[in-house]
Amino acid sequence: MADIVNLRRARKDKALRERQGEAEANRRRFGRTKAQKAADKDAEARSRRALDDKALDDKALDREKP
């Protein structure tokens, strides 16, 4: 004999699982601490400075042209 299923309860359970999945995705996307955000910002600034230090100046390029 088959189990009796309450359709209202099944719909609520399905909606709950969907909300939990969306919450998990939001936690992954937005759930970073202030320290993590600051560390990423500092790392980006360091890499940008490193690239700027290695960039050629326009004046140096003008001197190299014949």
GISUL-V877959 format. One record per residue. OMEGA is omega in whole degrees, -180 to 180 (NA if undefined). Layout:
# GISUL-V877959
OMEGA, OMEGA
This chain:
# GISUL-V877959
-176, 176, 178, -178, 175, -175, 179, 179, 180, 178, 179, 179, 179, 179, 178, 179, 179, 179, 179, 177, 178, 179, 179, 178, 178, 178, 178, -175, -173, -171, 178, -180, 179, 179, 178, 179, 180, 179, 178, 180, 178, 179, 179, 179, 179, -179, 178, 178, -180, 178, 179, 179, -178, -177, 177, 177, 176, 180, 179, 178, 180, 180, -177, -179, 180, NA
